[in-house]
Amino acid sequence: MYLIDITGRTMYRMEELYKMRTIDLCSGIGGIRRGFELAGDFENVLSAEIDKYACQTYEHLFGDDARNDVTNDEFRKLVCRTDYDVLLAGFPCQPFSKIGLREGFKDITKGTIFFHIARIIEQTMPKAIFLENVENLVSHDEGRTFRIIINTLENELNYHVIGVKRKTDGTLSYDKSSFIRNTRNFGLPQNRPRVYIVAFSRNYFGEHLKLIPERTPEKSEKVIFKSVRDILDVDVSERFFLSSGLLKTLEEHKARQKRNGNGFGCRIANATEIECPIASTILATGGSGKERNLIYDPINGKKYAGMDVKGKKSPINEKYIRTMTPAEWGRLQGFIGYAFLDENGNEGFSFPENMSNQQKFKQFGNSVSIPLIEEMALFIKKCIVVMTAAFSEDEKRRYEIPGPQLKMCLELQETLKENLRPQTIEKCCRIVSELGVSNEFCAQDISNILGVSQMTAYNFLHRLKQAGCIRREKRGYELENKKNHFAVNV
């Protein structure tokens, strides 16, 4: 099977494209990870999530322990030791410091999750980045929050963000709508606009970035569920039907809001007068958020109408109105009925035993729409295929060097270019790419890597020590990184 690139040219056989390794930060229950896995050729190697119930579901689904904290220095050091290609993160929207942009991201974003993600990017230099956030991110703090994120990625971390153009004077230009994509355009009946940021490393891809599109996918031809009616459960428990009292309260409140010229989120998601109904955005809350999408369900409702149910202050309503079930929320996000089906069409998604409905609602509401993520992952994969196909032999060798090692090589080149000959610097970079950034080494290692005699290796070590780029340790030498305040220290 051949992979066709964006321009329609056949580039690589799929079996020749190596698996790209991902790390899944602020992972929730793994929706972003699963979308990338469905795209093929992505393999997750490390995850981080602090919500204990989400971690339980994550381990239940993937068999991986995601109990890591991106704000923890030990986790950052673990990432620095992890060989990976693509960073994934669905991070929260948080305000940044009010100091000027010129101060740099370490000062402006300190104390936020993005600060810690940016530090990880700075130290490990992944080939590509995928970030997801709420629609409000682009307008938060009058657009300042989003500007800081884009400026950090473009100007401080040296990434090309899809949708961002650089003017002749160096300033950045972008249309906020370029970053907003809606679930309803990717095969699911849910109105869920979200911000998606895709970026590629200039250090790896350089001038080849001009070969890829300037916009991420805006829709998909794939239809998983056409309307809300397609995601409804056949057999629904009486607990999901509203009491007569609650339904009356909601109707009266909606009428008051309408008279006052205000909107109210309560709506019948599968109203019969709507030809192809879609749901409003499902929220992380398992409480009032459920009333955003009410369901008219006469089939099940007729069984329960007027019935007294424990926990409800009045009998079940006789209009057959209920809230959605967790499984229906799972279908609205593509978890159930799509992302975990096996080759025979059997459902593979489930929650751990004894997970409460409140947690199920929260976890689905906090997660992502998997089919949309899958399209983004396919886009990233195709872009990488197009760019790597145009690589020279030197660029191919560079591409194989893990981020932390390439980062050290680039810093060594900058630090040593006035003191050592280019050939010597190249040899030093070969040592970095072979040994990593933290391993101790001796003359024999240098001899083996460079294919030179022991005496020549000793001379080379002596010159590197004089130049200040290695230091003597108990069992050998280590590379010295003098430039970077966030030096990898593992």
Secondary structure, DSSP 8 states (H G I E B T S, - for coil): -EEE-TTS-EEEEGGGS--EEEEEES-TTSHHHHHHHHHSSEEEEEEEB--HHHHHHHHHHHS---BB-TT-HHHHHHHHTS--SEEEEE-------SS-GGG-HHHHSTTSHHHHHHHHHHHH--SEEEEEEEGGGGTGGGGHHHHHHHHIIIIIS-EEETTEEE-TTS-EEE-GGGGEEEGGGTTSSB--EEEEEEEEEHHHHGGGGGGS-SS-----S--S-SSGGGG--SS--GGGB-BHHHHHHHHHHHHHHHHTT---S--BTT-TT-SS--B----S-SSGGGGGSEEE-HHHHHHHTT---TT-SS-B-TT-EEE--HHHHHHHTTIIIIIT--TTS-------TT--HHHHHHHHHHS--HHHHHHHHHHHHHHHHHHHHT--HHHHHHHTS-HHHHHHHHHHHHHHTTTS-HHHHHHHHHHHHHHTTT--B-HHHHHHHHT--HHHHHHHHHHHHHHTSEEEETTEEEE---S-TT----
